[in-house]
Amino acid sequence: MSLESRIEIHTVKKVNLKGGTLIDGFPSGGLTNSIASMCFMNLVLNDLVSVMDSPGFPPISMVYEGIGNFPTRTYANENLKVAFLISELKVDTSIYYYVSRTILRWARENGCELVISEGTVLDEESNGSQEGHAIDSVYGVASTKRARDRIRNTEMIRELPSGAVSGIPALLLNEGIVKKFDVIVLLGKTIQDTSEFGPAASASEAIMRLVPGLSCDTGSLLTKVQTFEQNSRRVRSDRKDSAINLYR
C-alpha cells in the first residue's frame, strides 16, 4: 500500500455497538449518502467516537462554531446501537478501495452487524418532475441472503433485480460478500440534472424501516429539492446570472 493510500482511524471515544448499524456517509460520485447521514445526525443525540485521516485526503479542516473538525468523522449513539460516518471530502477514486475496507473494518471492530450505504439510480421513465419521492421509489441491494431478508422484511424497499452499483457503496458490497458481512445499499431514483435531496429523502425513509428508533426530518430535504428546482429553472431562463447558488 502506498503512503497516499494509507488510511488511519483515530479513536476519540470507545463505544459498544454490538449488533448495531453503521450508516455510511462518505461521498463517492454523489451526495445522497452524505445528505441522508447528516439528516439523522441532526435529530439523534450522539458522540464523536473516531476520525479518519490519510495522506491521500485533501488538507482541510471543517470549521463549525469556531472549532476545527476532521472532514471525515464517525458519531455514535450507544443506546440506539447506531453510528454515522460523516464526510465532506471528495477523494480520488484511486483510494476508494482503501476507504471502503477501512469503513467495514471499523464496523466489525466496533460490533456492528450491518452497514448501510446509499446511492442513486437514474429514473429514465420520469417526465422531469422530482415530486413524490417515497420509500417505494428506493431499490435495495444486499451483500448476503441475510441482508436481503432484511430488505424483504420491510415490505416496502424494492429489490434491484439487475444492474450495477458504483463507487464506495459497490466496494462495500463486494467486501461484504467476501467477509460474509451484511451490507445494504439503498438506491434512490434520481432525474438527470436535478438535486440529490429527493433520493436522499427516499433513502432516509428506507433507513428508518431498517433501523428502528431512527428519525429524520425528510420534509426539510424535500423543501430543499423544491428550492433547487426553482433555482434551476431560473438559471435556465437567465443564464447570465451565474452567481445563483442552487443549494441555498
Secondary structure, DSSP 4 states (H G I P E B T S, - for coil): --GGG--EEEESS----TTEEEE----SSSSHHHHHHHHHHTTS--EEEEEEE-TTS-S--EEETTEEE-SEEEEEETTTTEEEEEE-----GGGHHHHHHHHHHHHHHTTEEEEEEEEEEE-TT--S------GGGEEEEESSHHHHHHHHHHSSSEE--S----HHHHHHHHHHHHHT-EEEEEEEEE-TTS-SHHHHHHHHHHHHHHSTT----HHHHHHHHHHHHHHHHHHHH-TT-TT--TT-
